[in-house]
Amino acid sequence: MATRPKKAEPRPAPRLYLITPPVAETAAFSPRLAAALSAGDVAAVLLRLADGDERGLINRVKALCPVVQGTGAALLLDAHVDLVARAGADGAHLTGLEAFSGALDRLKPERIMGAGGLTSRHDAMTAAEAGADYVMFGEPDASGARPSFAAVEERVAWWAEVFEIPCVGYAAAPDEVALLAKAGADFVALGDWLWREPDVAAAVALAARQLRLPETAA
C-alpha cells in the first residue's frame, strides 16, 4: 500500500460526501438533494435505499442518478452491489471487511468501492490493500453506536499521516466537520443530521466553509 511522501505538497481542501436517509420515494427527496448538491463542493453521494422490490429499487436509483451525476459527483449505493451497474450508479459502499471482500469481483476495476465499518487499523489496511478507493471512519453501526469522537479523530489523523488512499471522516454533528478536516480527512461525510435541517443548502454551505484549511483559504 502506498504511503504518503515525507515532504508532501500542501493537501487539497477536503470535499464533502453526503449520506442520504433511507429513500423510499424520490419525488419529494430529489429537490432537497439537488439543493444540497448546489451549495458546496460535493464529491460523492451515498444513497441509502429503503426496502422494496428490485425493480422499485432500480427505479429510485435511476431517478436520482442525473441529479447527482449531473453535478460531477459520484453516486454510490449503500450495499446493493448487484444493482450498481444495472441502475447506472458509480459504485458502492460496503460495511465490514467481509462484505467488502465479497463484492470485489463484482465491482472492480470498473466501479468505485468504499469500505466502512472497519473496527481496527488492520481491517482498514486490509481493505485498502485489496483495492478500496477510500476508507471511512466514524460512521454509526446498525444500532446507531459509534466510537468516541476522539477515537475517530485519532484514526483519521493516523491514516492521513501514513497512507495515500483517501479517508472519509464521518461527521455526526455540524461541529465535527471542521475538526475532521483539521485531523486530515480527505472527505467529510454529512450524515442524518443534515436532512433534519429545514434548509439543507444553508447547512451544506456552512459545512463547506468549515472545510477550508488555513493553507487553502482565500
N, C-alpha and C positions, 0 to 999 in steps of 0.2 A: 504494500500500500504506500502511495506517495505521501511523503511528509512535507511540511511547509519549509521553504528555504529559510536559513537563519537570517538572511538580510532581505526579507520580503519587501516589496513595494507597499506603500500605504494601501490598505484594502479598500475596495469599493464600499460605499454606504450599503448597509443591509437593505433588503427588499421585503415586502410584505407577502404573506402566504395566508390566504383566507380559508377557514374551515367552515363549511355551511352547517346549519342544523340539519337533521334528517328531513329531506324534502319529499313530501307526499304528492304535491302538485306544483306545477311550475308557473301558472298564470299570475298568482299573487307574488311569488318569490322573485321572479325574473326581474321586475323593475328595481327591487331592492338590491339585488345582486349587481345590476348594471350601475346603480348609483354608487355602490361601494367601489366598484372597479374604476369608476371615473375619478375617484377622489384621491388616489395615490398610486405609487409605483408598485403594482401587484404582479408578482412573478408567477403565482400559481393559485389555483382554487382547488381545494379538496372537497369533492362533492360526496356528501353522505346521503344515502337514499333510504327513505322509509320502506318498510316491507311492501311487497307487491309481486304480481306475476312478472315473468321475464319480459314479456312484450311491453308492459307498462313501465318497467324499469328502463328499458332501452329508449322508449319514447321520451321519458323525462330527461335522460342524458342528452339525447339528440336536440331537445328543445333548448337546453342550456349551453350546448357546445358553442353556438355562434355568439352568444352573449359574452362568454369568457374568451374564446379564441380570437374573436374579433378585436380584442384589445391587445393581443400579443401574449396574453397569459396562457399558461398550460392548464388544461382541465384534467385533474386526476380523480379517480374513483377510490373511495374507501372500500378496499377489498373488491369484490365483484370482478375478479380478474377475467373471467370468461366474457364479460360484456365490453371490455375496453375497446377492442378493435371493431366489434360489431356496431358499437354506438358512436364511434368516432372520437373517443377520448384519447388523451395523450399518454396516459399511463395509469398507474395505481399506487396506492399507499398500503403497505401491509403491516399489520401489527403482530409483533413477535417474530423471533428468528425462524421458527418452524414454518409459519405461513409465508414469510419472505422466501425462504429456500424452496418451498414447494411451488412458488409461482415463477421462479427464474426462467424455466424453459419456455413458459408461455408468453413472456413479455420481452425478454432480452434477445437481441440487442435493439429491437425496433422501438420499444416503448420505455418511458420513464418508470423507474421503480424506486420508491422511497421506503424506508424502514423505520418503524416506530415501535413502541412498547419494548424497548431494549433495556433490560433490567441491570445490565452490567457493562463495564467497559469492554469486556471480552466479547459480548454479543454485538456491541456496536462495531468493533473492529472486524469481527467475522462477517457481518453484513456488508461492510464497506469492501472488504477483500473479495466478496462474492460478486460484487457489481452494483451495489446500491448507488443511486445517483445522489442521494442525501440520506442523512440520519436525522431523526427528530428526538429531542429530549424534552421531557417535562409534561407531555400530554397526559390527561387523566386516563385511568383504565376504565373498564366497563362499569365498575361500581362508582366511578367518579373520584376515586382516590388518586393522588399524585404525590411524588416526592416533595419534600420541603423545597421552597424556592431557593434556599441557599444551596441545596444539593444540585438543583437544576443549573444554577449559575456556575457552580464548580465544574459540572460535566461539560457545559458549553465552553467554558474557558479552557479546559484541558484539551478538548477536541480542536478548538480554533488554533491553539498554540502548536499543535503537533501535525494535524492532517490537512491535506488539500481538499478532500472531498467535503462538500458543504454540509453544514449542520443547520437545522431549524430549531430554534428555541420557541417553546410554546408559552405564550403569554395568557395566563388565566384571568388577568385583570389589566385594565389600562396602565396601571402604574408599574407593570412589569416590562413594558415594551422597551423603554429606554435602558433599563438595567440589562436586559438580554443583549441589546445592541452593543452596549459597552463591554459586556463579557466576551463578545466575539462572534455572536450568531451571524451567519450569512443571510438568513431569513428569519423573520419573526412571525409566528403563526398567531392569528387572532381567532379566538375560539367563540364559544356560545355567547359570551357577554356582548360581543359586537352586535349580534342580531336582536338583542334586547334593547338596544339603543333606539330611541324614536327617530333619530337622524343618523342613519348608518354612514352617509357620506361625510358628515362632520366628524364622526368617530374615526373613520379611516384617515381623514386628512390630519387629525391630531396625531394619530399613531405614526403617520408618515413623517411628520415634523420631529417626532421623538426619535426617529431612526437616524437622524442626521448626526454623524460623528463630527467631532471638532475639526478633524483634518479634511472633511468633505463639505462642511457647512460654508455657505457663501458669506 
